Amino acid sequence: MNKPKKGFTLVEIMIVVVIIALLATMAIPAFQKIQENSERNTIMNNLEMIASNGQRYLLENGVTSVDYSALVGTYFPEIQPVAGEDYTNLTVSVDGTLTVSTDSGEISYTY
């Protein structure tokens, strides 16, 4: 008597591969969107920190504007970019907007 062979057929394996590929094509864009939102939120938090500490500097020193470089080290540590943005050319004034360019566009914070 012949024992039946155990295992998967080629068709069954191909169906599993197709299902995994479909799930991956749906999941990858969702993960990219989550990463973009996370980077944007981090940049907005950084801009908020720069603005609030810059305004604190303005009040303490009686000036109307301050550059980012004057705030680093005393009011907060140097900020590491998360999406190619550059904070070094920012200036905090009495009221205004801070804008940085990122790999995916510009992000602004108004204070």
N, C-alpha and C positions, 0 to 999 in steps of 0.2 A: 504494500500500500504506500503510495506517495504522500509525503507530508506537504501540506500547502506552504508555499514560501511566504515568510512574513516580511513586511516592509512596505514602503510607499511606492506608488507608481509615479511615472514621470509626470502625468497629468496632475496628480495631487500636489506634487512638489511645485509645479509651475503655478498652480492656483495660489498656493501659499506665498510664493515670491511676488505675484501680482498684487495680492492683498497688502503685503508689507510695503511694496512700492507706492501703492495708493495712499496708505496711511502716512508714509514719509512725505509725499508731495503735499499733503494737507497740513502736516505739522511744521515743516520748515518755515513757511511764511509766517505762521503764528509766532514761532520763536524769534524770528527776525523783528517782528513788530514789537514784541516784548522788550527786546534788546534796545531798539530805537527809543521806546518810551522811557526805559530806564536811563539811557544816556541823556535824554532831554531833561528828565527830572533832576538828574545829578547836576547838569549845567545850570538849571534854574536855581537850585539850592546854592551852588557856588556863587552865582550872580547876586543872589539875595544876601549871602554872607558878606560879599565884597561891599555891597551898597550899605548894609546896616553898620558894618565896622568903619566904612568910609565916612558915614554921617557922624558916627561917634568921634572919629578923628577930627572932623570939621568943628564939632562942638567943643572938644577939649582944647583945640589949638586956635580957634577963632579965625579960620581961613574959609574961603569959598569953594576951593577944589583941592583934590589930592589925587596923586597918581597911585596906581596899583603897587608900584615898587616901594612906596613909602609905607604901605600897610603891611607888606609881607615881613614876617619875622616878629613884629611887635603885636599886631592885632590878629593874625592868623598865619599858619604855615603856608609855604608856597603851594599853590594848587596844581595838581597834576592833571593834564588834559585827558579826557575820556573819549573824545570824538574829533581830535585834531584841532580843537579850539585853542586860541591864544589870548590869555588874559592880560599880558604885559602892557598892552597899549590902552588899557581902560583908565578913565579918569572919573572919579566920583565928584559931583558938584552938589550944590545945595538941593536942587531937585532936578531930576532928569531921567535918562534911560541909559542902561548899559546894554551893549549889543556885542555879541561875539559871533564869528563865523565858524561853522563846523563843517565836517565832511559832507553833511546833508543839507546845509543851508544856514540861515542866520537865526539866532535866538536872542530875544530882547527881554529885558526885565525893567519895568518902569517903577520908580520909587517916588 
